[in-house]
C-alpha cells in the first residue's frame, strides 16, 4: 500500500489536531445537555481514534482526510443546533471563514498559524465565561467551543492534504524547502521500507537499488527516497523452484512490500512465468497462443516485436517424441529453414536457440533451465492474426463472400506449400492456426475479399518448426488435421511425405468453410497416438486402420460448387495416392476467384 510521505510540520499539525480533538470531544461529551449534541461529540471522539490509528500506520494523508471530514461535518451539525437554539452564535463561523481567507491569500501554513493565535485568545475568554456559567452566571453557550476550534481543525488537516512545498534530495538524505538554504532531516518514522517474504522460512535474495540482501521473513530498509527492488528465484533442496509473484517494482518510504514466492514445476507449466523476463535478449511481453506442442509469446527487441515459439514439456499432448528434444533435430536444419522462410508467403524465421546441454537438463526436470534458457524459435510477429481468428469473426464468416475469402487464402497457402515441397521439405502441421495474416483485415466480407485478392504477402504459412526433410523422421501429429498415415509412417519408420500436407490443407479448407471439424476418425486416431506413446505398437496400428475406414465414409457436409466438393473429397482420401497435386487443387479454386 502506498502511504503519503509528508514533512515534519504536517505531522505536528496532525498530532495537535488529534490530541485537541480527542480532549475536546470528551469535554463536549460530558458538558453537553442535549442527547443530539452528545452524539455529535461521540462521533468526533471516534473520528479522532480512527485518525490516530492511521497516523500510527504512517498513513498521514488518510488521517488528515478523516480529521478534515470530521471537522466539517461537526461544524455543520453544531451550526444547525445553534440556528434553532441561539442563532447569534453563528457569528463564530467567522473563525473557519477567516482561516480560509488567510489560506487563500497567504497559504495554509500562515492561515493555520494566525488562526491558532486568535483561537487560543478567544478560547481563554470563552473558558473563563464558561466557568462563570458553572457558578450560575449563564453567560455562555457550550457550543462556542466546537465552532471556535473547527476552523483550526480544518486548516490543520488541510496542510498535509495540500502540502506541495517540500521536495526530496535522496543523495544527501535531507529534505529541503524550495527557495530555502536550510534542509530538514526527515522523520525517522517515515523513512523505513519493509519487505516481507512469504513463506517466511525461505531465504530470498532481494536486490534493492542493485545491492543484494539475503532476506528471511522480513527486512527493514532506511531510505529517504523511492528504491528499486528486484527478487531472484529460489531453488529449494528438493528441486522445487520458487519464483516471485511480482518480480520487481519501486517502493516509497513507509511502504510495506509483500513478496509472495510461488512454487512452479514442469508438469503444470504456466507460460506467463516468462512474461517480463529476458530470453536471449528478447523481452517477453505477453502470451499470445498455446498449441498442442508449444507456447507462442510476444517479445520485443530494439523496439521491434517478434513471435517466440517454445516447445511444451508436458507429455499429455499428442506428440510422438519429446517436443524439447525434437528441437535438436530442428536446430540441425536451422540455417536452411531460415533461408527457406525468406519467401514472401512464409513467416520469416530470425533465430533458433537450442543448447543440447540445456535440453538435457530440462528433460531431467530442471525447472530453472526451462524458465531461463528454453529452446526457442524467433519468428516474424504478424498483427493480423490467423485464419482461425477470421473464422471467429461473425461479420466475415456469415458474409456471402466468406467462401471466396477461404478460396483466396487456401490458394496462397498452396503456393507456400508448393515452394516448401520444391525445396525438399514437408511442413507436417498445416492448420488454420498456422496460416497467418500480415496485417489486420477490417471491413466487411467484400472489402476483405478484394484486399486479399489484390495484395501479395498478406497470407503467410507459419510454424516451420514442425518441418522436416522429405523422407525425414516424423516428430509430431495434430490429429484434427493430419492424415492417418502420418502416425502409421512414424510407427513403421517411414519418412515424411508431401502428400501429408495436401491432406492437412484440404482438412483446413473444410474446417474454414464449415466452422467445425466433424471428421469421423478424430477419436480413434487420438486413441492410436495414446497407444503408441504407451508402447502398444500393434494396438496403435489397428486403430490407424480403423481411422482410415471411418475416413472413407461419406461424412462431408459442405455447401460448395460441385467441382470444389469433388476435389475436396479427393484431398481428404485416406489413401495418399488418390489425393490430387497442389497444382490441380489450385486450378480448381482459381476458377472462382474473380
Secondary structure per residue as TSV (DSSP state, phi and psi in degrees):
chain	resnum	aa	ss	phi	psi
A	1	X	-	360.0	134.0
A	2	X	-	-84.2	125.5
A	3	X	-	-111.3	152.2
A	4	X	-	-77.8	127.5
A	5	X	-	-98.0	117.0
A	6	X	-	-125.0	173.5
A	7	X	-	-83.6	168.0
A	8	X	H	-60.4	-37.5
A	9	X	H	-63.0	-38.2
A	10	X	H	-62.6	-40.4
A	11	X	H	-62.8	-42.7
A	12	X	H	-60.4	-46.8
A	13	X	H	-57.4	-45.1
A	14	X	H	-67.4	-39.9
A	15	X	H	-61.6	-44.4
A	16	X	H	-59.6	-45.7
A	17	X	H	-63.1	-41.4
A	18	X	H	-68.1	-45.5
A	19	X	H	-66.8	-49.3
A	20	X	H	-65.9	-36.5
A	21	X	H	-65.5	-39.6
A	22	X	H	-63.6	-48.6
A	23	X	H	-66.0	-43.4
A	24	X	H	-63.9	-40.9
A	25	X	H	-67.7	-37.3
A	26	X	H	-64.1	-40.8
A	27	X	H	-60.3	-47.5
A	28	X	H	-67.9	-32.5
A	29	X	H	-62.5	-34.0
A	30	X	H	-89.9	-30.1
A	31	X	H	-93.9	-15.5
A	32	X	-	-68.1	127.8
A	33	X	-	-83.1	-16.8
A	34	X	S	-107.7	147.8
A	35	X	H	-63.9	-39.3
A	36	X	H	-61.5	-45.7
A	37	X	H	-66.6	-31.1
A	38	X	H	-68.5	-37.3
A	39	X	H	-62.6	-38.4
A	40	X	H	-63.8	-44.5
A	41	X	H	-63.7	-39.0
A	42	X	H	-63.7	-39.3
A	43	X	H	-62.5	-41.0
A	44	X	H	-63.5	-39.5
A	45	X	H	-60.8	-47.2
A	46	X	H	-63.6	-40.4
A	47	X	H	-56.9	-43.9
A	48	X	H	-68.8	-36.6
A	49	X	H	-63.7	-45.2
A	50	X	H	-63.2	-44.7
A	51	X	H	-64.2	-35.9
A	52	X	H	-64.7	-39.2
A	53	X	H	-62.4	-42.2
A	54	X	H	-65.4	-35.8
A	55	X	H	-65.3	-38.7
A	56	X	H	-64.0	-29.2
A	57	X	T	-88.6	6.2
A	58	X	T	62.4	24.3
A	59	X	-	-95.0	75.4
A	60	X	H	-69.3	-36.0
A	61	X	H	-63.5	-39.7
A	62	X	H	-68.8	-39.8
A	63	X	H	-60.3	-44.0
A	64	X	H	-63.5	-39.4
A	65	X	H	-64.7	-40.2
A	66	X	H	-66.8	-42.6
A	67	X	H	-62.3	-43.4
A	68	X	H	-61.1	-48.2
A	69	X	H	-64.1	-40.4
A	70	X	H	-62.3	-40.7
A	71	X	H	-66.7	-42.8
A	72	X	H	-65.6	-47.6
A	73	X	H	-63.6	-43.6
A	74	X	H	-66.6	-36.7
A	75	X	H	-60.8	-44.7
A	76	X	H	-63.4	-44.4
A	77	X	H	-66.7	-43.1
A	78	X	H	-66.7	-33.3
A	79	X	H	-64.6	-38.7
A	80	X	H	-64.9	-40.8
A	81	X	H	-60.6	-44.2
A	82	X	H	-67.1	-30.6
A	83	X	H	-60.1	-33.9
A	84	X	H	-93.2	-29.8
A	85	X	H	-95.1	-44.6
A	86	X	-	-154.7	82.3
A	87	X	G	-61.9	-19.1
A	88	X	G	-65.4	-25.3
A	89	X	G	-69.7	-12.6
A	90	X	G	-64.9	-12.0
A	91	X	G	-62.8	-22.7
A	92	X	G	-68.7	-13.2
A	93	X	G	-64.0	-8.5
A	94	X	H	-63.1	-25.8
A	95	X	H	-63.8	-55.8
A	96	X	H	-63.7	-34.8
A	97	X	H	-62.8	-43.7
A	98	X	H	-61.6	-41.4
A	99	X	H	-61.1	-42.3
A	100	X	H	-66.8	-38.0
A	101	X	H	-64.1	-46.4
A	102	X	H	-64.5	-40.0
A	103	X	H	-63.4	-39.4
A	104	X	H	-65.9	-38.7
A	105	X	H	-84.9	-42.3
A	106	X	H	-116.0	-6.4
A	107	X	-	103.7	158.0
A	108	X	H	-63.4	-38.1
A	109	X	H	-61.1	-51.1
A	110	X	H	-65.7	-37.8
A	111	X	H	-59.9	-43.7
A	112	X	H	-66.0	-40.3
A	113	X	H	-65.7	-49.9
A	114	X	H	-62.2	-46.2
A	115	X	H	-66.1	-31.8
A	116	X	H	-61.2	-46.3
A	117	X	H	-62.1	-46.6
A	118	X	H	-64.3	-41.6
A	119	X	H	-62.9	-42.5
A	120	X	H	-61.3	-45.2
A	121	X	H	-61.4	-48.3
A	122	X	H	-64.8	-36.1
A	123	X	H	-65.5	-38.1
A	124	X	H	-59.8	-46.8
A	125	X	H	-63.2	-41.7
A	126	X	H	-65.4	-38.6
A	127	X	H	-67.6	-39.0
A	128	X	H	-63.2	-39.8
A	129	X	H	-65.5	-37.3
A	130	X	H	-64.9	-38.7
A	131	X	H	-60.8	-37.5
A	132	X	H	-62.8	-37.5
A	133	X	H	-64.7	-35.5
A	134	X	H	-61.8	-34.7
A	135	X	T	-90.0	16.1
A	136	X	T	96.4	6.9
A	137	X	-	-82.7	-25.5
A	138	X	-	51.2	53.6
A	139	X	-	-105.7	2.9
A	140	X	-	-149.1	146.9
A	141	X	-	-94.6	138.7
A	142	X	T	-61.7	-22.2
A	143	X	T	-75.1	-3.6
A	144	X	H	-65.5	-28.0
A	145	X	H	-68.8	-53.7
A	146	X	H	-64.3	-34.0
A	147	X	H	-70.1	-33.7
A	148	X	H	-68.8	-41.0
A	149	X	H	-88.9	-12.7
A	150	X	H	-61.3	-39.8
A	151	X	H	-60.7	-41.5
A	152	X	H	-67.3	-40.3
A	153	X	H	-60.6	-41.2
A	154	X	H	-63.6	-44.5
A	155	X	H	-69.6	-38.4
A	156	X	H	-59.1	-36.9
A	157	X	H	-83.3	-27.7
A	158	X	H	-68.6	-33.0
A	159	X	H	-59.0	-53.5
A	160	X	H	-67.7	-25.4
A	161	X	H	-70.6	-36.0
A	162	X	H	-104.7	2.2
A	163	X	-	-60.1	122.0
A	164	X	-	-133.1	12.7
A	165	X	-	-94.2	3.2
A	166	X	E	-125.3	142.4
A	167	X	E	-129.4	166.6
A	168	X	E	-106.8	144.7
A	169	X	E	-122.9	82.5
A	170	X	T	-63.6	-28.8
A	171	X	T	-69.5	-32.5
A	172	X	T	-106.4	-2.1
A	173	X	T	71.0	23.8
A	174	X	E	-127.8	164.4
A	175	X	E	-114.2	128.6
A	176	X	E	-121.4	135.2
A	177	X	E	-76.1	137.8
A	178	X	T	-61.0	131.8
A	179	X	T	83.3	-2.5
A	180	X	-	-111.3	147.6
A	181	X	S	-89.6	-16.7
A	182	X	-	-96.8	131.3
A	183	X	E	-95.7	161.5
A	184	X	E	-122.8	135.0
A	185	X	E	-70.5	136.3
A	186	X	-	-72.9	159.3
A	187	X	-	-70.2	132.5
A	188	X	G	-65.6	-22.6
A	189	X	G	-70.6	-17.4
A	190	X	G	-108.5	-5.2
A	191	X	S	-102.8	19.0
A	192	X	E	-105.2	125.9
A	193	X	E	-108.0	127.9
A	194	X	E	-108.5	129.9
A	195	X	E	-111.0	125.0
A	196	X	E	-117.5	125.8
A	197	X	E	-101.4	134.9
A	198	X	E	-128.9	121.7
A	199	X	S	-74.9	150.9
A	200	X	T	-75.7	-13.7
A	201	X	T	-93.1	8.9
A	202	X	S	-106.6	134.5
A	203	X	E	-87.2	126.5
A	204	X	E	-127.1	138.9
A	205	X	E	-89.0	117.1
A	206	X	E	-112.3	119.7
A	207	X	E	-90.2	120.6
A	208	X	E	-115.4	112.9
A	209	X	T	52.9	43.8
A	210	X	T	70.5	2.7
A	211	X	E	-98.1	121.6
A	212	X	E	-75.2	140.1
A	213	X	E	-129.7	128.2
A	214	X	E	-86.1	113.7
A	215	X	E	-116.2	131.8
A	216	X	E	-130.8	115.6
A	217	X	S	88.6	-80.3
A	218	X	E	-159.7	164.7
A	219	X	E	-149.4	143.6
A	220	X	E	-110.6	132.1
A	221	X	E	-118.9	127.7
A	222	X	E	-85.7	122.5
A	223	X	-	-152.8	137.5
A	224	X	S	-95.4	8.3
A	225	X	S	-150.7	165.9
A	226	X	-	-59.2	147.3
A	227	X	E	-125.1	149.7
A	228	X	E	-92.5	138.1
A	229	X	E	-130.8	151.8
A	230	X	E	-146.0	135.0
A	231	X	E	-112.4	130.2
A	232	X	-	-90.2	159.0
A	233	X	-	-70.0	159.6
A	234	X	E	-127.5	127.1
A	235	X	E	-104.1	116.3
A	236	X	-	-77.3	159.6
A	237	X	T	-57.1	-28.3
A	238	X	T	-82.2	4.4
A	239	X	S	93.5	-10.1
A	240	X	-	-71.1	136.4
A	241	X	E	-102.4	130.0
A	242	X	E	-105.2	130.4
A	243	X	E	-123.3	150.2
A	244	X	E	-72.6	140.5
A	245	X	S	-62.5	-38.8
A	246	X	S	-123.9	122.1
A	247	X	-	-83.5	-34.9
A	248	X	E	-149.5	163.5
A	249	X	E	178.7	-170.0
A	250	X	E	-124.8	130.7
A	251	X	E	-114.1	139.5
A	252	X	-	-99.5	157.2
A	253	X	T	-51.7	135.7
A	254	X	T	81.1	-0.6
A	255	X	-	-71.4	151.9
A	256	X	E	-115.6	112.7
A	257	X	E	-99.3	117.0
A	258	X	E	-101.0	120.0
A	259	X	E	-109.8	111.7
A	260	X	E	-96.1	120.5
A	261	X	E	-95.7	122.5
A	262	X	E	-113.2	138.4
A	263	X	E	-77.8	142.2
A	264	X	E	-130.4	152.6
A	265	X	-	-144.4	168.3
A	266	X	S	-74.4	-25.4
A	267	X	T	-72.5	-32.3
A	268	X	T	-119.9	56.8
A	269	X	-	-75.1	138.7
A	270	X	-	-114.9	115.5
A	271	X	G	-61.5	-15.8
A	272	X	G	-66.3	-12.5
A	273	X	G	-59.8	-27.7
A	274	X	G	-82.4	-17.7
A	275	X	T	-60.2	133.2
A	276	X	T	74.8	4.2
A	277	X	-	-93.0	159.8
A	278	X	E	-100.8	120.6
A	279	X	E	-113.4	108.7
A	280	X	T	51.8	46.1
A	281	X	T	77.0	-3.1
A	282	X	E	-93.1	124.6
A	283	X	E	-84.2	116.2
A	284	X	E	-77.1	125.8
A	285	X	E	-102.4	-35.4
A	286	X	E	-164.4	162.2
A	287	X	E	-99.3	119.0
A	288	X	E	-105.7	-10.0
A	289	X	E	-171.6	153.4
A	290	X	E	-135.3	118.6
A	291	X	-	-103.8	-171.4
A	292	X	S	-66.9	-31.2
A	293	X	S	-121.5	-3.3
A	294	X	E	-156.4	167.6
A	295	X	E	-112.4	145.6
A	296	X	E	-116.3	123.5
A	297	X	E	-114.5	151.3
A	298	X	E	-99.2	128.8
A	299	X	E	-134.5	168.2
A	300	X	E	-134.3	140.5
A	301	X	E	-148.0	124.2
A	302	X	T	53.7	39.4
A	303	X	T	80.9	3.4
A	304	X	E	-114.8	149.1
A	305	X	E	-95.2	145.4
A	306	X	E	-138.7	156.4
A	307	X	E	-102.2	134.5
A	308	X	E	-118.7	128.9
A	309	X	E	-106.6	126.0
A	310	X	E	-123.8	130.5
A	311	X	E	-70.2	148.1
A	312	X	-	-75.8	155.8
A	313	X	-	-97.4	-36.1
A	314	X	-	-58.9	140.1
A	315	X	T	-95.2	19.8
A	316	X	T	-84.2	-11.6
A	317	X	S	-89.6	169.1
A	318	X	S	-80.8	83.0
A	319	X	B	-125.3	145.3
A	320	X	S	-88.2	-26.3
A	321	X	S	-137.6	168.1
A	322	X	-	-60.4	125.4
A	323	X	H	-59.2	-31.0
A	324	X	H	-71.3	-50.6
A	325	X	H	-66.6	-28.1
A	326	X	H	-65.4	-21.7
A	327	X	H	-65.3	-26.0
A	328	X	H	-65.9	-42.0
A	329	X	H	-63.0	-40.7
A	330	X	H	-64.5	-37.9
A	331	X	H	-62.8	-31.0
A	332	X	H	-63.9	-26.0
A	333	X	T	-102.3	12.1
A	334	X	H	-54.1	-54.0
A	335	X	H	-63.9	-37.6
A	336	X	H	-65.8	-42.0
A	337	X	H	-71.4	-33.1
A	338	X	H	-64.4	-41.9
A	339	X	H	-67.2	-38.2
A	340	X	H	-60.7	-37.5
A	341	X	T	-73.2	-3.5
A	342	X	T	-72.2	-11.4
A	343	X	S	-64.7	143.0
A	344	X	T	-61.8	-24.1
A	345	X	T	-94.2	7.8
A	346	X	B	-120.2	146.7
A	347	X	-	-70.2	126.5
A	348	X	-	-71.9	137.4
A	349	X	E	-99.0	137.8
A	350	X	E	-110.2	-35.9
A	351	X	E	-157.5	151.4
A	352	X	E	-131.0	109.4
A	353	X	E	-105.9	107.8
A	354	X	-	-140.0	124.6
A	355	X	-	-116.6	118.2
A	356	X	H	-61.4	-32.6
A	357	X	H	-67.3	-40.1
A	358	X	H	-67.6	-41.1
A	359	X	H	-59.6	-41.1
A	360	X	H	-62.8	-41.4
A	361	X	H	-65.3	-40.9
A	362	X	H	-63.3	-43.1
A	363	X	H	-69.4	-16.0
A	364	X	T	-91.0	2.1
A	365	X	T	99.0	15.8
A	366	X	-	-76.8	103.3
A	367	X	H	-67.6	-40.9
A	368	X	H	-64.0	-36.1
A	369	X	H	-64.0	-40.9
A	370	X	H	-69.4	-34.6
A	371	X	H	-70.6	-42.9
A	372	X	H	-95.4	-30.2
A	373	X	S	-139.4	55.0
A	374	X	-	-71.7	151.0
A	375	X	-	-64.1	138.7
A	376	X	E	-156.4	157.1
A	377	X	E	-115.4	131.0
A	378	X	E	-101.0	123.1
A	379	X	E	-126.4	166.8
A	380	X	E	-61.1	134.2
A	381	X	-	-95.9	124.2
A	382	X	-	-112.0	127.7
A	383	X	T	-76.8	-17.7
A	384	X	T	-82.6	-4.4
A	385	X	-	81.2	-154.0
A	386	X	B	-127.6	174.4
A	387	X	H	-60.3	-36.2
A	388	X	H	-61.2	-38.9
A	389	X	H	-63.9	-40.1
A	390	X	H	-62.5	-38.1
A	391	X	H	-62.7	-27.1
A	392	X	T	-85.8	-1.2
A	393	X	-	-91.6	106.0
A	394	X	H	-63.5	-28.6
A	395	X	H	-65.0	-30.4
A	396	X	H	-90.1	-47.0
A	397	X	H	-62.7	-33.2
A	398	X	T	-91.5	2.0
A	399	X	S	-76.4	150.8
A	400	X	T	-70.1	-11.0
A	401	X	T	-91.7	-4.4
A	402	X	H	-58.4	-43.0
A	403	X	H	-56.9	-41.4
A	404	X	H	-75.9	-29.8
A	405	X	H	-61.8	-43.1
A	406	X	H	-63.7	-41.8
A	407	X	H	-58.5	-43.7
A	408	X	H	-64.8	-45.7
A	409	X	H	-63.6	-42.6
A	410	X	H	-68.0	-37.1
A	411	X	H	-61.4	-42.8
A	412	X	H	-65.9	-36.7
A	413	X	H	-68.6	-34.2
A	414	X	H	-57.6	-44.1
A	415	X	H	-63.8	-39.0
A	416	X	H	-65.3	-45.0
A	417	X	H	-65.6	-38.6
A	418	X	H	-61.2	-38.9
A	419	X	H	-66.7	-43.8
A	420	X	H	-59.9	-45.5
A	421	X	H	-64.4	-37.4
A	422	X	H	-66.0	-23.8
A	423	X	T	-92.0	4.4
A	424	X	T	89.3	23.6
A	425	X	E	-122.7	156.7
A	426	X	E	-119.7	133.1
A	427	X	-	-72.1	-50.1
A	428	X	-	73.7	2.7
A	429	X	-	-148.8	50.1
A	430	X	-	-77.6	126.7
A	431	X	S	-164.8	164.8
A	432	X	G	-57.1	-32.5
A	433	X	G	-70.8	-15.8
A	434	X	G	-105.8	8.1
A	435	X	E	-105.4	110.7
A	436	X	E	-104.1	162.8
A	437	X	E	-122.2	129.4
A	438	X	S	-73.1	-17.3
A	439	X	S	-147.3	159.4
A	440	X	-	-69.3	137.3
A	441	X	-	-105.2	111.4
A	442	X	-	-107.7	163.2
A	443	X	S	100.2	-174.3
A	444	X	-	-85.2	-175.5
A	445	X	H	-58.9	-43.6
A	446	X	H	-64.7	-42.0
A	447	X	H	-63.9	-44.6
A	448	X	H	-65.2	-41.4
A	449	X	H	-60.8	-47.7
A	450	X	H	-64.5	-36.4
A	451	X	H	-66.1	-46.6
A	452	X	H	-64.6	-37.8
A	453	X	H	-68.4	-33.8
A	454	X	H	-99.8	-10.4
A	455	X	-	-107.0	142.0
A	456	X	S	-102.7	140.6
A	457	X	S	84.0	7.6
A	458	X	S	-78.6	-40.8
A	459	X	E	-91.9	127.5
A	460	X	E	-135.2	136.9
A	461	X	E	-88.8	127.9
A	462	X	-	-117.5	-175.1
A	463	X	-	63.6	62.4
A	464	X	G	-75.0	0.2
A	465	X	G	-63.7	-18.3
A	466	X	G	-93.5	-8.7
A	467	X	-	-71.4	144.4
A	468	X	E	-136.8	165.0
A	469	X	E	-63.5	149.6
A	470	X	T	-57.8	126.6
A	471	X	T	87.2	-1.0
A	472	X	-	-81.8	171.2
A	473	X	-	-65.6	131.9
A	474	X	-	-82.9	122.4
A	475	X	-	-100.5	-21.9
A	476	X	B	-157.1	169.6
A	477	X	-	-149.6	133.0
A	478	X	-	-104.2	103.4
A	479	X	T	-63.2	-24.7
A	480	X	T	-67.5	-24.6
A	481	X	T	-126.9	-13.5
A	482	X	S	-85.7	151.1
A	483	X	-	-77.4	156.2
A	484	X	H	-58.9	-33.2
A	485	X	H	-68.2	-14.5
A	486	X	H	-64.6	-38.5
A	487	X	H	-75.7	-41.3
A	488	X	H	-59.6	-45.2
A	489	X	H	-65.7	-35.8
A	490	X	H	-65.2	-42.7
A	491	X	H	-64.7	-41.1
A	492	X	H	-85.9	-3.7
A	493	X	T	79.8	18.3
A	494	X	-	-88.1	141.0
A	495	X	-	-77.5	173.5
A	496	X	-	-67.3	143.7
A	497	X	-	-125.0	135.6
A	498	X	T	-56.9	-25.7
A	499	X	H	-67.8	-15.4
A	500	X	H	-65.6	-39.9
A	501	X	H	-65.3	-35.1
A	502	X	H	-62.2	-46.1
A	503	X	H	-60.4	-48.4
A	504	X	H	-61.3	-37.2
A	505	X	H	-68.1	-39.0
A	506	X	H	-62.8	-42.0
A	507	X	H	-65.0	-37.9
A	508	X	H	-62.3	-42.9
A	509	X	H	-64.6	-42.3
A	510	X	H	-61.3	-46.4
A	511	X	H	-65.7	-38.4
A	512	X	H	-64.9	-38.6
A	513	X	H	-72.7	-38.8
A	514	X	H	-95.2	-27.3
A	515	X	S	86.3	4.2
A	516	X	S	-148.9	166.6
A	517	X	-	-122.7	103.6
A	518	X	-	-113.8	23.6
A	519	X	-	-59.2	134.5
A	520	X	T	-76.7	-8.3
A	521	X	T	-104.1	5.5
A	522	X	H	-58.3	-49.5
A	523	X	H	-62.5	-43.6
A	524	X	H	-65.6	-42.6
A	525	X	H	-67.3	-37.0
A	526	X	H	-63.1	-42.2
A	527	X	H	-64.2	-35.5
A	528	X	H	-63.6	-40.5
A	529	X	H	-62.8	-44.3
A	530	X	H	-60.2	-43.2
A	531	X	H	-62.9	-40.6
A	532	X	H	-64.0	-43.3
A	533	X	H	-66.5	-23.0
A	534	X	T	-87.4	-0.5
A	535	X	T	84.9	9.7
A	536	X	-	-93.0	77.7
A	537	X	H	-66.0	-49.3
A	538	X	H	-60.0	-46.5
A	539	X	H	-63.5	-37.2
A	540	X	H	-63.0	-42.2
A	541	X	H	-67.4	-34.1
A	542	X	H	-63.9	-41.9
A	543	X	H	-65.3	-35.1
A	544	X	H	-62.1	-43.6
A	545	X	H	-63.5	-37.8
A	546	X	H	-64.6	-36.9
A	547	X	H	-63.5	-42.2
A	548	X	H	-61.2	-41.4
A	549	X	H	-63.4	-43.8
A	550	X	H	-65.1	-37.0
A	551	X	H	-69.4	-23.9
A	552	X	T	-79.5	-5.7
A	553	X	S	-73.9	165.5
A	554	X	S	-86.4	90.4
A	555	X	-	-116.9	-10.8
A	556	X	-	-72.2	134.8
A	557	X	-	-129.0	89.6
A	558	X	-	-144.1	138.5
A	559	X	-	-99.7	90.6
A	560	X	-	-137.8	174.6
A	561	X	-	-61.7	150.8
A	562	X	H	-55.5	-42.4
A	563	X	H	-72.3	-30.7
A	564	X	H	-68.5	-41.2
A	565	X	H	-63.0	-40.2
A	566	X	H	-63.9	-44.6
A	567	X	H	-73.8	-29.3
A	568	X	H	-65.4	-38.1
A	569	X	H	-65.2	-37.0
A	570	X	H	-70.4	-37.6
A	571	X	H	-59.0	-36.3
A	572	X	T	-96.9	21.1
A	573	X	-	-70.3	137.6
A	574	X	S	-67.9	-15.7
A	575	X	S	-97.2	112.4
A	576	X	G	-60.9	-23.3
A	577	X	G	-72.4	-20.1
A	578	X	G	-86.7	-7.1
A	579	X	S	-79.1	142.9
A	580	X	-	-74.9	165.9
A	581	X	-	-76.1	164.7
A	582	X	H	-63.7	-36.7
A	583	X	H	-64.8	-40.7
A	584	X	H	-65.3	-40.2
A	585	X	H	-60.9	-46.9
A	586	X	H	-63.3	-39.1
A	587	X	H	-63.2	-30.8
A	588	X	H	-72.6	-44.1
A	589	X	H	-66.1	-38.0
A	590	X	H	-59.8	-27.4
A	591	X	T	-60.4	-27.3
A	592	X	T	-109.1	3.1
A	593	X	-	-97.2	98.5
A	594	X	-	-101.0	360.0
